[in-house]
Amino acid sequence: MQTDDLHFMAQALRLGRRGMGHTGENPSVGCVIVKEGEVKGLGFTQPGGRPHAETQALLLAGTQAKGATAYVTLEPCSHHGKTPPCADALIAAGISRAVIAIQDPDPRVCGNGIQRLRDAGVEVTIGTLAEEARRDLAGFLTRTIQNRPHVTLKLALSADGMMAAVPGARTMITGPAANARTHLMRARSDAIMVGIGTVLADDPELTCRLPGLEHRSPIRVVADARLALPLTSKLMTTAAQVPVWLLTTGDTAPDEPGLTAIKCRATPEGRLDFADALTHLAAHGVGRLMVEGGARVAKGLLGQGLVDELAMFTSPKELGPGGLKPDINLAAFRLHHEEMLGDDRLTVYEALR
């Protein structure tokens, strides 16, 4: 693998991350156009999913795209949707080589874009930084292949493994650096989900409050089987600005601005069937779902094998033996990475599939 290929694909991946959680049903792709070792065009999928990354990069490159190499994090599309095929745009611009991180599993593409490029005489290299691309595009890939969102379960734990000092009570565990990272995770998610118990105990806002990224707040989703969400909650009073979706087993819901009720299947015990709920979220365009609580939601998702990633923030302080301790089987996950955020540690695990 050429060193230049690694360098420019890494740049394309960084570009693609800019659109995470902000491109609707479309994947957040990055593209870099390079000629004679110099970058001529840069692009990433724009808010709402259009224009596509390749279109943006080609626009900047102009005539310099002829004879250039295009680095793209996902196979260029080959079908006519709301925009013409990106594979055709690259061919028309005269690129001589395309370096693609991963193939698009969408049946409308799935190798057709690559074949179209090759048929036009473009040299194609596939697999450069593929693992990094799969991680970045996990929301799109999971939604396309498994018909559900990619689920990241975020937990904040004390040094003695507690997630609350007392069951049902709000407990601040982590510090400012870890909290800022949580808000960045929100900004990169299509939706954020909590259970009704968390809403009743904490009355959270669940928005992104990082300076400059306030507009990147995800859709707020509440697992609320019996429609118990108070109209006076922060979620409801801000629903007109940042949408709130209720996953419920009931038939009626308040007619409030910004509120959408999604009826899901119930378990024999009358609780929300999370597998069915995730299918509904995928059908509504959610690819990357962040879950922040509470214990019942975490247990339900883990019990059905629906958690793809665990993001565990651990504080150095202890809460004592009377706290609430989550039941997590780490044998079902593998360590991906660890980092320090102030006095707190972030440990990320990936599910073994």
C-alpha positions, 0 to 999 in steps of 0.5 A: 500500500502506497504511503501517499494513499494512506495519507490522503485517505486519512485526510478523506476520513477526517473530512467525512467525520465532519458530516457525522450525524448531519447527513440524514439517510445518506452516509457521511463520505469524504473525498480528496482529489490529488494531482502530482502530490497536491490536493486539488479538491476537498469535499464531504457530504453536506447537511441533509445528505446532498451534495455528495462528497465527490461533487463538492471535491470535483467542484473545487478541483475544476479542470485539475481533476483530469488525470488526478486521483480521487480518494473516497471513503465509500464506493461512489454511487452508481444509481440515479436518485435525487442526484446523478451518479457520483461514479459518472461525475468522476469519469466525466471529470477525467480522473485516472485513478480512484482509491476507495476505502470500502464497497457500498453494501447498498444493493443499488450500488454494491460494486456497480460504481467500482465496475463503472469506473473500471469500464471507463479505464479508471484504475481502482484500488479498494481497501485503503484504511478499510477498518477505519472507514467501516468504523466511521460509516458504521451507522450507514453500514448497520442500517443498510445491512441489518436494518437497524441503527448502529448502537453506542451505549454510553455509561458513566461509572464511578471507580467502584462501578456504580452509575448512580448513588441511589437507584432513580437519583440523578448523580453527577459522576464525570468531570468537564472534559468527559462531559464535553466528549459526551456532547461531541458524541451527541453531535455526531449521532443521528439520534440519542435515546433514553428511557422514561425513567431517566427523563422522570429522574433527571429531566435531561435536555439531551442537546449538544451544548458545545460552543459552535455545535449547538445546531448539531443536536440530534433527534431526542428519542424516549423509550416510553411504552406507556406514554408517561413523558410529562408535558412540562419536561425539558424535552417537551418544552423544547421539542419545537426546536429539537424534535422528540420521538417517543417509542411507545406501545400505546395508540395515542400521544399528545399532539404537540409541536416537534413530537412524533410517536412511533408505535412499536411491538410490546414484549409479553411482559408489556415492555418495549421490544427494543429490536422492533423499536430499532427497526422503526428508527432505521426506517425513519433514517436513523443510522447512528444511535447514542444511548445514554440511559437508564439502567432498564434501557441498557439491560434491554439492549444488552440482553437482546445483543443490540449494543455495537459499542460501549463507551464507558466513562470512569471517574476516580471517585467512589459512590459506595455500596448503596449505588446502582450497578449495571449488569454488563458482560464484557466478555461479549465485547473487545477493547478498542481503545482507552484515553484520559479525559481530565481525571476520567477515563474513557474506555471504548469496547466493540461487540464481538460479532 
